[in-house]
Amino acid sequence: MLVLTRKPNEAIMIGDDIEITILSIEGEQIKLGINAPKNVEIHRKEIYLSIQQENSEATQTESHLLQNINEYFKKKS
């Protein structure tokens, strides 16, 4: 992990397209500004993990549904 020290109004660049700026620091909270292309999804980590879990569950449900449909048609044959 790369660790950088930044002050308010200072920024870091990720590649050529993503800029992260420290907007303010208040106690234990840091406010970040992120400039990135519109096609780059940006989520808080807990939201990202929730999306990944929901996608995994949806895939499992879809797979189970497809198996049931496949078994149904096998019985009809």
C-alpha positions as CSV (number, residue, x, y, z in Angstrom):
1,M,0.0,0.0,0.0
2,L,1.3,3.4,-0.9
3,V,0.9,5.9,1.9
4,L,1.0,9.6,1.1
5,T,0.7,12.7,3.3
6,R,-1.4,15.5,1.9
7,K,-2.7,18.8,3.3
8,P,-6.1,20.5,2.5
9,N,-6.3,21.6,-1.2
10,E,-3.4,19.3,-2.2
11,A,-4.2,16.4,-4.5
12,I,-2.9,13.1,-5.9
13,M,-3.2,11.7,-9.4
14,I,-4.1,8.1,-10.3
15,G,-3.0,7.6,-13.8
16,D,-3.8,10.5,-16.2
17,D,-7.6,10.7,-15.5
18,I,-8.3,10.5,-11.8
19,E,-7.5,13.3,-9.3
20,I,-8.2,13.1,-5.6
21,T,-8.2,16.4,-3.7
22,I,-8.2,16.9,0.1
23,L,-11.0,19.4,0.5
24,S,-11.0,19.6,4.3
25,I,-10.0,17.9,7.5
26,E,-12.3,18.2,10.5
27,G,-11.4,16.1,13.5
28,E,-11.2,12.5,12.4
29,Q,-13.1,13.2,9.1
30,I,-11.5,14.0,5.8
31,K,-13.5,15.4,2.9
32,L,-12.3,14.2,-0.5
33,G,-13.1,15.5,-3.9
34,I,-12.7,13.0,-6.8
35,N,-12.5,14.0,-10.4
36,A,-12.7,10.9,-12.7
37,P,-14.2,10.0,-16.1
38,K,-17.9,9.3,-16.0
39,N,-17.3,5.7,-16.9
40,V,-15.4,5.1,-13.7
41,E,-17.6,3.9,-10.9
42,I,-16.8,5.4,-7.5
43,H,-18.3,3.9,-4.3
44,R,-17.6,4.0,-0.6
45,K,-16.1,0.6,0.2
46,E,-19.0,-0.7,2.3
47,I,-21.4,0.2,-0.6
48,Y,-19.0,-1.5,-3.1
49,L,-18.9,-4.7,-0.9
50,S,-22.7,-4.7,-0.6
51,I,-23.1,-4.4,-4.4
52,Q,-20.6,-7.3,-4.9
53,Q,-22.6,-9.4,-2.4
54,E,-25.9,-8.6,-4.1
55,N,-24.5,-9.5,-7.5
56,S,-23.1,-12.8,-6.2
57,E,-26.5,-13.7,-4.7
58,A,-28.3,-12.7,-7.9
59,T,-26.0,-14.9,-10.0
60,Q,-26.6,-17.8,-7.6
61,T,-30.3,-17.3,-7.8
62,E,-30.2,-17.1,-11.6
63,S,-28.1,-20.2,-11.8
64,H,-30.5,-22.1,-9.5
65,L,-33.5,-20.9,-11.6
66,L,-31.8,-22.0,-14.9
67,Q,-31.1,-25.4,-13.3
68,N,-34.8,-25.8,-12.4
69,I,-35.9,-24.8,-15.9
70,N,-33.4,-27.2,-17.4
71,E,-34.7,-30.1,-15.2
72,Y,-38.3,-29.2,-16.1
73,F,-37.6,-29.5,-19.8
74,K,-35.6,-32.7,-19.3
75,K,-38.7,-34.2,-17.6
76,K,-40.9,-33.1,-20.5
77,S,-38.7,-34.8,-23.1
